[in-house]
Amino acid sequence: MEKTGKLFGVGVGPGDPELITIKAVRIIKGADIIFTAASTKNTYSLAVEIASPYISSTATIEKLSFPMTKDARETEAAWTRNAKKIAVFLKQGKNAVFLTLGDPTTYSTFGYILKKMDCVMPEADIETIPGITSFHAASARLNRILVEGEESLLITSGAYGGQRIRNIDGVENVAVVKAYKNIKDINKALKETGLNNRCVAVSKCGRENEEIIKDFNKLEKRAPDYWTLILASK
Ligand SMILES: C[S@@+](CC[C@H](N)C(=O)[O-])C[C@H]1O[C@@H](n2cnc3c(N)ncnc32)[C@H](O)[C@@H]1O
């Protein structure tokens, strides 16, 4: 029987092309096919741009569509379709890389691929290669300690506002990704929980047009960029 290929979920870091690991580079170089996520609205892939110096000239690049919709049936169908596409290549003995920005286990489309590969090709050989997350890059950029001593850190999505922040108790630090929507409610929740003592927003960390925003009243007045996160501490 022909040997099947291996799937690697590879994190390429938050955007700074130097924040990619040596292991990620080695695996990208050896890939026969590179997959990455594309939305129906946007086919540009920053992950591919970061990886491009290392992608073999003989490798194929394929963008997989992940529709941005709340229709669960549509999203599940797209994830299954994408997993099936990957399985075709693995069964041909090809090594595939699924690129993600930051880390593949952190708010990443690779999670959906992993779930569906389990149904579509349960025998698939899969390895996850970690990447530097956006909030680790931002704390480093600010020379700011993310968490220390006996403290805790909540990593949460701000996509639905500040409710998650209000629901936690005894957490001294929070990293809010997807802080581009509902910034007013996030800001309100940070104030209510005393997490506004040291809060800062970082947009496009390590990339062109990077911004560090400390004035949250100003941040509220403008629509923050999609690539915005917040670090806040008591
Ligand atoms: C879908 S999540 C992806 C998280 C990513 N997998 C990680 O490990 O950081 C997208 C969110 O990550 C944050 N993000 C990713 N890259 C960023 C960057 N360079 N600067 C600031 N925030 C970033 C933003 O909050 C954005 O809305």
The ligand as a Gaussian input file, in Angstrom:
#p B3LYP/6-31G(d) Opt

LIG

0 1
 C       -8.582000      34.690000      14.683000
 S       -7.553000      35.382000      15.926000
 C       -6.022000      34.608000      15.551000
 C       -5.121000      34.499000      16.753000
 C       -3.776000      33.888000      16.389000
 N       -3.923000      32.486000      16.027000
 C       -2.758000      34.008000      17.532000
 O       -2.150000      32.999000      17.907000
 O       -2.556000      35.126000      18.000000
 C       -7.347000      36.987000      15.224000
 C       -7.104000      38.017000      16.313000
 O       -5.771000      37.887000      16.791000
 C       -5.263000      39.173000      17.112000
 N       -4.050000      39.411000      16.295000
 C       -3.463000      38.560000      15.422000
 N       -2.320000      39.102000      14.919000
 C       -2.182000      40.303000      15.506000
 C       -1.205000      41.332000      15.427000
 N       -0.140000      41.233000      14.628000
 N       -1.386000      42.452000      16.198000
 C       -2.430000      42.569000      17.042000
 N       -3.406000      41.623000      17.144000
 C       -3.275000      40.515000      16.404000
 C       -6.343000      40.201000      16.797000
 O       -7.042000      40.459000      17.998000
 C       -7.224000      39.443000      15.815000
 O       -8.571000      39.912000      15.852000

